[in-house]
């Protein structure tokens, strides 16, 4: 795979991913509706629809935000990262149902335009506790809408990975807005300590996972670099698994050294697609394969296989007494470097 724009390819893994999302979402909705009907027999269908889609979208957002740090903490979670955007778009569809029916139920039955009512029905903008929480949810929905609308690689390729990634990092702004939206809604309408407690647990889980992942990455990035004649120590040869890599960070540049077929090669660690960590991937069919979405590069020159044209920086290596060293000065992208043989 590469970042060249092509239509959506519905492979078996994508179909399995989407079917799993759909089945779990349906199961959640059935259970939510069933329990609420039993506990609150007089609840209206409109209220059930609004609440079930709201809680489902919030749960899906927590899962989305947890996948990234979980995959960095333990590579066993990487399969969840693959096609995570499908989960994001699914969450957007559920959130859309919630937003549309909320506006219909609460703002469209009067003489005032529904969107005017959304912003004007509660004017306590100078109050923290009584702040119009629905406005916060609306702005969060706009961010999620933009993310869903630009989720395809067509937009990533045309906006550039840096701009695209910056746009999609707004998910954390949306998350903060949604937390305030739900918290204020509970305080103003529900007044349920159980709901507040559940939301606090979810928020604490997301924060903890990100802190643990950041700590793990920081430890790897700040390990002592031992230099020898311009080359920096990476690892003992025996500590690099076959078809895998060891990553070293030198002057804020991340380099992945791959071991394969009795050879060693080094490339820049950031995938051209979404700056994914190539060093956490592996060699498949002779190519470095990004663990995030499967984009590939040849280890000896950092070039994507034809007909794709993406290129990575490559680096000189040295092997001395079973220790692997890398020259941190990158070669121009796509420069061929003869792999270092160790057999």
N, C-alpha and C positions, 0 to 999 in steps of 0.2 A: 504493500500500500504506500501511497504518497499523498502529498497535499494537492495534487492536481485535481481540479474540480470534476467530479463525476456524479451521476445521479445516485440516489440511495440504493445500496445493494443489500437486499434482504436475505442475508445468509442465515444458516440454521441457528447460530448463536443469537443473532438479533431477534429472530422470531421467538426463540425460547425465552429470551429476556423480556420481550414485550408481553408474551402470554403469561409469564409469571407475574408481571406487574398488574395485568388486567385481572387475573384470578385472585390475587391477594387484595386488590382494591374492592372487588365485588364481595369477597368474603367479609371484609371489614364493614362494608355498608350494610350487608345483611345482618351481621351481628349487632351493629350499632342500632339499626332500626328495630330489630327484635327486642333487644334489652330495653330500649326506651319506650316501646309500646307496652311492655310488661310493667315497667315501673311508672309510666305516665300514660295511662290509657286515653286521656283526653287531649294528648298533644296533637297538634294539627299537622297535616302532611307537609305544609309549607315550612313549618318550623323544623320538622325532621330533615327535610331536604337541605335547608340552610346549615343546620348544625352538623349533619353527617358529612357533608362535603367540606365544611370548614375544618373539622377535626382530622379528616382524612388528608387534606392538603397540608395541614400543619405537620402531621406525622410523616408524610412523604418528604417534606422539606428537611426535617430533622435527619432522616435517613440519607438524603442527598448530601447534607453538610458533614455527616459522619463518615461517609465512604472514603473521602480523600485522606484524612488523617489515619483512618484505620488501615488503608493500603500502605501508608508509609511506615506505620508501626509494625505491620505484619503483611508480607507479600501474599499470604493466602487470600487476602481480601481483594487482590487485584482484579479477579473476574467481575466483581461488582462495579469496578471503576469503568470497565469496558462498556461503552454505550450508556454511560450515566446520563448523557443528554436526553436519552429516551425517557428516563425516569423524570427528568426535569420538565420535559414537554407534557408528560402525563400529569404531573403535578399542576402545571399551568391549566390544563383542560378541566381538572377537578376544581381548581380555584376559580376558573371562569364561571362555572355553574353556580358556585357559592356567591360570587359577586353579582351576577346577573339577577339571581332570584332574591338576593338581599335588597338590591335597588328596587326591584319590582314590589316586594312586600312592604318595604318601609318608606319608599319615596315616590312611587308612581301613582298613588291613588288619590292624591290631592290636586289642587289647582296650580301648584307650582311645578315648574320643570323638574324632573327627577334629579338631574345633576345639580341644579341650583339648590334643591332641597338637601342634597347630600352635604353641601358645604354651609348651608344657612340654617338648617333645622336646629343645630346646636352651635351657639355662638360663644361658648365659654372657652375661647382660645387663650385667655389669660389665666386659666385655672389648670393645675396639674391633674387633680383627681377627676375633674369634670370635663377634661379636654375632649373634643369630638373624635372619639376613637375610630369612627368609620372613615374619616379622612385619612388617617394613618394607613389603614388597610387599603384604601384606594391607591395611594401613592406606591405602596409596596406592590400592588398588582400591576401598576404601570411598568415597574422595573422588571417584574417577572415576564410581562408581555414582551418587552424588548428582548429579553434573553431568549425566550422561546422563538421569537420571530427571526433571530439571528443565529439559531442553534446549528444550522447546516454549515458544512465546510465551505460552501460558496461564499458565505459572509466572512468566515475566518480568513480565507484566501485573499479576498478583496479588501478587507479592512486592515489586514496584517495581523499576525499572531499577537503582537504587543497590544494593539488597540482592542482587538477582540477579547483578549484575556482581561484587560482593564474593565471593559464593559461588563463582562460576566462576573468579575469580582464584586460588582454591585449587589450580588446575591446576599452579601453580609449586611449591606444597608437595608435591603428588603427584609432580612431576617429580624433586624433590630426594630424596624417599623412594625412588623407583624407581632413581635413579642409585646410591644407597647399597645398595639391594637387589641390583642387578646386580653392582656392584663387589665387594661382600662375597661374593656367590655365586661369582664368578669366582676370588677369592682363596682361598676355602675349598675349592672343589670342582674348578674347571677349571685354575686356575693358568696361564692363557694370556695372555702379554704382547700377543698380537695382539688379543684381545677387549678388553683394557683400553685398548689404543691406539685402537681403533675407537670405544669409548665416550667416550674423552677428546676425540677429534676432533669427535664429535657434540655434546658438551657445549660445547666451545670455539666451535663454529659458532653455536649458539643464543645464547651470551653475546655474541659479536661482533655478530651481527645486531641484538640488542636495544640494545647500546651505540651502534652506528652510527645506528639509528633515533632513539634518545633524543637524540643529539648534533644530528641534523638538526632535530628538533622544538625543541630548546633554542635553536638559532641563530635559528629563525624567531620564537620567543617573546620573545627578548631583543634584537631589533633596536631601534634608537633610534626613539622615537616623537616626531615633531615636531608641536607643537601650534600652533593658530591660532584664537583666540577660542573656546576650549572644544572645538574640533574637532581630531582627531588625524589626521595624514597616514597614508594606507593604501598608496597606490601611484599611479604615473602611469597615466592612463586607458589608454594604449596597451599597458601591460604586463598588463592583464587580458584574457584571451582571451574571445571571444564564448561565451555560455552556460556560462562558468566563473566562478570566484571567486578573490579574493585574501583571505587570512586575516591578521588583525592581532590581537595579544594585548595588551590594555591592562588593567593592574591584575589580572592573572590571569584575565581574562575574554576568551574567544576569540570574535571576530566575523568573519563571512564576508560579503564584499561581492560581490554577483553582477552580472555585466554581460550583458544580454540584450535583444534587440529594440530597441536604441537607448536602453536605460534602465539604471539602477542601483538596486539595493535591498540592504539589509543586514539580516541576521538573526543570532541567536545560533548559534554554530557546532556545538552539540551536538544530535544527533538525539535525540528523545524515546524512541526504541526502546532503543538500547544506548549512547547518548552517542557515536554514530559521528560522524566529522568531515565535516559537511555541505559544508564548503568544498572538500573533495577530490572532491565529486560534481559534477554538472552539471545544467543546466536541460533537462528532458525533458517535452515536451507542456505547456510553460508552468509546470512545477513544479520546485522544487529537489528533486533526487533523491539520497538518501543513497547513497554508494558501497558501503556495507557490505551492506545488504539491500533497497535500493530504496524505502524509505519516503519519502513526498513531502509537500511544503509549498509553499504559494503564496508567492512572494517578496515581494509587496507588503504582506502582513499576517501572514506566518508561520503561517497556519492550514493544517491538512491539508485536502485537498479532501473535500467531503461524500461519504458520510455520516460520515466520521471527525471527531474532535473535538480532536485534539492541537494545541497552539499553541506558538509560539516568540516570544521577545522580538524586537522590531524596533528599528531605529536610524535616526536622521536622518543624511542625507548632505549633503555640499557639494562642488561641483566648481569649482575655480578654476585657471585657466591650465593646464588639462590635468592637474591633480593632484586626486586623490580624497581627501576627508577624511570622517571619521565622528565623530559625537558619541557618546562612550563610555557615556553615560547611557541605559540601556535603557528603552524604552516597555513598558507592561504587555503580557503575552503576548497575541497576536492583534490588536494595535493596527494599524490600517491607516495606512500612510504612502505618500503619493503618490510613485511611482517618480521618480527624478531623471533627466530626459531630457538626453542629451548630443548629440543630433543636431539 
